[in-house]
Amino acid sequence: MKKRQLGPCVTFFPQPATLVVTRDAAGQSNIMMASWTGIVSKTPPTLAVSLHHSRRTYANISETGLFSVNMVPSHLVVEADFCGLASGTNLDKATITGLNVKDTPNGVPCLTESPLSVECRFTREVALGEYRLTLAEILEINADEAAFDTHGSANVLAFDPLVYLGGLREYWSLGVKQADAYRAGLKLMP
Ligand SMILES: Cc1cc2nc3c(=O)[nH]c(=O)nc-3n(C[C@H](O)[C@H](O)[C@H](O)COP(=O)(O)O)c2cc1C
């Protein structure tokens, strides 16, 4: 296979397209698109999101320590993309998009329209040039009841998560299930 060198750029590994929801100290909500995010430890349950230091979202997390990372159902692609174009410093993104923010019993602002919201409490950050790799304890995960069958199994297509291909700057939906993880490779186990 002949390979092309792309250099150390932002490339098109599939990433989750998520909405990070915060409030400032006065209670004003904000919604930001983030794709550099994911769960990075099971014990302790930890989520990481990399934020440019200029983001309103970063300032809000510095003020309150609480935020949520929300899966985006693909039908909200326009609203979600808008939340990646505009800053909460200048605009009320919830009002413009019609998206709703509601606090959980833990006091974490979450996106009502999201089928999966991860409630987070800031723990520490790592400075990476202009970015801050923000690490957070996962307090709770709220998943849409409608996506579970009677046996309690989740139907991921019901969640319909939006996927972002960074280098191409395109949003996609999930395709077809290929195999079960931690099982498919067992047939090659000596
Ligand atoms: C698809 C997409 C993914 C993005 N991912 C990130 C990210 O992971 N980290 C980041 O700091 N900004 C990211 N951005 C940019 C912010 O969403 C954007 O600068 C936003 O306006 C910041 O909003 P805020 O100032 O209200 O926090 C992304 C934008 C798009 C469109």
The ligand as an SDF file (V2000), in Angstrom:
LIG
                    3D

 31 33  0  0  0  0  0  0  0  0999 V2000
  -16.8680   20.1520   14.3220 C   0  0  0  0  0  0  0  0  0  0  0  0
  -16.2390   21.1020   15.3170 C   0  0  0  0  0  0  0  0  0  0  0  0
  -15.4770   20.5910   16.3570 C   0  0  0  0  0  0  0  0  0  0  0  0
  -14.8780   21.4400   17.2980 C   0  0  0  0  0  0  0  0  0  0  0  0
  -14.1380   20.9020   18.3110 N   0  0  0  0  0  0  0  0  0  0  0  0
  -13.5430   21.7440   19.2080 C   0  0  0  0  0  0  0  0  0  0  0  0
  -12.8000   21.1990   20.2890 C   0  0  0  0  0  0  0  0  0  0  0  0
  -12.7210   19.9810   20.4980 O   0  0  0  0  0  0  0  0  0  0  0  0
  -12.1770   22.0690   21.1290 N   0  0  0  0  0  0  0  0  0  0  0  0
  -12.2800   23.4420   20.9850 C   0  0  0  0  0  0  0  0  0  0  0  0
  -11.7090   24.1970   21.7800 O   0  0  0  0  0  0  0  0  0  0  0  0
  -13.0240   23.9680   19.9840 N   0  0  0  0  0  0  0  0  0  0  0  0
  -13.6670   23.1610   19.1050 C   0  0  0  0  0  0  0  0  0  0  0  0
  -14.4180   23.6820   18.1030 N   0  0  0  0  0  0  0  0  0  0  0  0
  -14.5690   25.1440   18.0020 C   0  0  0  0  0  0  0  0  0  0  0  0
  -15.5950   25.7200   19.0110 C   0  0  0  0  0  0  0  0  0  0  0  0
  -16.7870   24.9440   19.0200 O   0  0  0  0  0  0  0  0  0  0  0  0
  -15.9270   27.1690   18.6230 C   0  0  0  0  0  0  0  0  0  0  0  0
  -14.7560   27.9690   18.6870 O   0  0  0  0  0  0  0  0  0  0  0  0
  -17.0380   27.7840   19.4770 C   0  0  0  0  0  0  0  0  0  0  0  0
  -17.4670   28.9710   18.8430 O   0  0  0  0  0  0  0  0  0  0  0  0
  -16.5950   28.1150   20.8910 C   0  0  0  0  0  0  0  0  0  0  0  0
  -17.7450   28.4750   21.6230 O   0  0  0  0  0  0  0  0  0  0  0  0
  -17.6910   29.2000   23.0470 P   0  0  0  0  0  0  0  0  0  0  0  0
  -16.7730   30.3930   22.9430 O   0  0  0  0  0  0  0  0  0  0  0  0
  -19.1320   29.5920   23.2710 O   0  0  0  0  0  0  0  0  0  0  0  0
  -17.2190   28.2130   24.0660 O   0  0  0  0  0  0  0  0  0  0  0  0
  -15.0440   22.8460   17.1800 C   0  0  0  0  0  0  0  0  0  0  0  0
  -15.8570   23.3630   16.1610 C   0  0  0  0  0  0  0  0  0  0  0  0
  -16.4510   22.5000   15.2310 C   0  0  0  0  0  0  0  0  0  0  0  0
  -17.3340   23.0690   14.1250 C   0  0  0  0  0  0  0  0  0  0  0  0
  1  2  1  0
  2  3  1  0
  2 30  2  0
  3  4  2  0
  4  5  1  0
  4 28  1  0
  5  6  2  0
  6  7  1  0
  6 13  1  0
  7  8  2  0
  7  9  1  0
  9 10  1  0
 10 11  2  0
 10 12  1  0
 12 13  2  0
 13 14  1  0
 14 15  1  0
 14 28  1  0
 15 16  1  0
 16 17  1  0
 16 18  1  0
 18 19  1  0
 18 20  1  0
 20 21  1  0
 20 22  1  0
 22 23  1  0
 23 24  1  0
 24 25  2  0
 24 26  1  0
 24 27  1  0
 28 29  2  0
 29 30  1  0
 30 31  1  0
M  END
$$$$
